[in-house]
Amino acid sequence: MTELEQKIGYTFQDESLLQAALTHSSYANEAKQQRLCNERLEFLGDSVLGFAVARYLYKHYPDMPEGKMTKLRAELVCEQSLVRVANKLDLGEYLHLGRGEAQGGGRQRPSILADAVEAIFAAVLLDSDITQAEQIVLALLGDSLKLERGGAVQDHKTALQELVQQKSGQVLSYHLLSATGPDHQKMFEAEVRLNDEPIGTGMGRSKKEAEQIAASVALGQLAAND
């Protein structure tokens, strides 16, 4: 867990809280230890996330009307935003999943990743205090918070396109790698390529969402290479 703690930017005094945050109900059911799953932590973490983002918007945008703050908060705390955090942490690698869920692609499933991120926020709160939890939330959402400086959350495909266009002769393309699952719960995996070289992949409940997440991953990758 030390590696994950370094990525989160927080060292737990009670590591069992982090372990619980990473434990999906499928694993807990197989172990017949339902109380160990992260569902209750996810419930608490949702409120921690909402509070941290709401206070950030209130503090940094004193002239922004309530309706606009509500819209921005919804965009910043949505599943897609949390999946970007999970991808940054490589969170799927650390999850405790039941065998069936793991074999079915659970480590890349957006809902599972998003819930685990919220559970981690709650685990930090319980291990420390609201101030520390708020700092972790804002640090992990950092890129998204910067993007909304202009008053709206910029979509990552547009941001990636603008970055790529800074150099001439660059060709950006998106490719659907797979579409799995029943029609009512289909999962899409998309890949973004720069000059036909893969630079990011993402999974989502729609092709559009998968492409947005792939673009977000690519932005992080390009930034790391600068």
N, C-alpha and C positions, 0 to 999 in steps of 0.2 A: 504493500500500500504506500510505501514511501515515495515511489515514483509518481503515483497519482496525486498524492498530497503536494508534491512539488509543482505539478501542473495546476492544481487548484490554487496554490498559494497559501495553504493553511495546513498546519500540523495538528492533528487531533490528539487531545489528552485521552479521550475515550475512543479507541479505534473501533469499538463495536458499533458505534453510531455510523461510521462510514461504511462498515460492512453491511449494516442493515439498509442503508441508503442504496446499496448496489444489489440488493436481493429482491428479485422479481417474485411475484406470487407463485409462478409456476415452479420455481425452485423450492419455495417454502412449502408448497403443497406436497411435493415429492418427499421432502424431508419430514412431513407431518409436523411442521413448526410454523403455522400460518402467522403467528404473532411476530415472526422474524422478518416478514416481507416489508417492502418500503411504502406501502399504500398510505399508512397514517403519516409518515414523514412527508410524502408527496402532498398530502392535504395541507399540512402546516407550511411546507415550502412554497406553495402557491401564494399564500398570504405574505410571506417574507418577500418574495419576488415582487408582488404587486406594490407593497409598501415602499420598497427601495426605489423602484422606478417612478412611482408617484411622487415621492419626495424629491427625487432628482429633477424631475420636470418642473415641480413647483419652485424649487430653488434656482434653477438655471434659466427659467423662462418666466420672469415675474409679470410680463404683460400678456402671456398666452391665455386665451379664454378657456374655460372649463371643458367645453366641447372638444376643442383641439387637443387638450391634454389627455382627455379620455381616449381619443382616437390613437394618439401616439403610444399611450401606455398599452393599449390592446395590441398594437403592432410589435411592440418590444417584448411583450410577455407571451406571444403566441408560440405554438408548437415549433414552427419553422425557426424562430429565433433561438429557442432552447436547443434544437437539434444542431444548430451551428456551434453552440457552446459545447455540446457533447462531442462533436467532431473534433473540435480544438483540443479536447481532453483525451481523445481516443477512448471515450468512455465505454464503447461496446466491448472492448477487450477485457474490461474489469468486471462486467456484470455477472451475477450469479443467476443463471437461467436453468429451468428444467430442460431435460434432454430434448423433448419435443419442440419446445420453443426455440432452443438453440439451433436445432437442425432446420427449423422453418424460417431462419433468417432473423431471429429476434434481436441479434446484436446490432442490426442495422434498422430495426423497426422504429420509425419516428416517435410513435406514442410511448414506447418503452424508454427510449433515450431521453425524451423530454421529461417524463415522470421521474427518472433517476436524477436528472439535473436539479429538479425542484426538491427532491428528497435530500440531496447534498446540501442545498441551502438551509433546509431545516436542521440537518445534522450539525452544521456549523453553528447555528443559533443555539441549539441545545448544549453544545460543547463549550460555548463561549457566551456571547450576548448579541443583542440586536445590532449594535454598532459594528461588530466584527462581521456579522452575517451580511449586513448592508454593504460593507466594503468589498466582500467577496463577490456579491451579486454584480456590483457595478464594474469591478475589475474584469469579470468574465464576460460581461456584456459590452465591454469597452469599445470594440469595433462598431457595433450597432449604434451605440450612443453617439459616437463621432459622426456617423452617417446622418443622424437626424438633426445635426446642428442647424441645418437650413430650415428647419421647421417641418420636415417630413422625412420618413424613413425611406431612404433611397434603395431601390431594388438592386440586388447584387449583379444581375445580368447587365444592367446599365452601367454600373460602376466598373465592372470588368471590361466592358466594351470601351469605355472612355479611357481606361488605363492602357489597353492594348493599342488604341489609336494614337497614342503618343509617339509610337514608332511606325514608320511607313512599312508597308509590305507584310503586315501581320494579319493572319487570317484566323478568325475565331469561329468555331462550329460546335454544335451540340448534337449528341447522338443518344438515342434511346437504347440502353443495353438490355433491359428486360422489363417485363410486365407480368407479375405473378399474383396468384391468389384469386379468390372469387370476385365477381363483378362488384359486389357491395363492399369489398375490403381489399381492392387491388393495390399492389405496391409497385411503384415504378422506379427504375434505376437509370440515371442519366449520366453521361460523361461529357465534359467540355474539353475541347482540344484546341491547342494553339499551334498553327502550322502543322496540323494533323498529329501533334504529339499530345497525349493525355496530360492534363494539368489539374484535374479535379473530378471527383464523382460524388453523386448524392442520391439519396433515396427519399421518396415522398409519396403521398397519397394521390398525387396527380403528376402528370408529366411536367407541368409548369413548376410545381413545388420541387420536384427532383432536380430540375435545371437550376432553380434558384439556389438550392443547397450546394450543387456542384460548383456554381459560380462563386459562392461564398468560400468554399474550400480552396478554389483556385486563387482567389484574392489573397488568402492567407499564405498560400504556397509561394506566390510571386513576391509578396512582401518579405517573406523569410529569406528569399534568394537575393534580395537587393543588398 
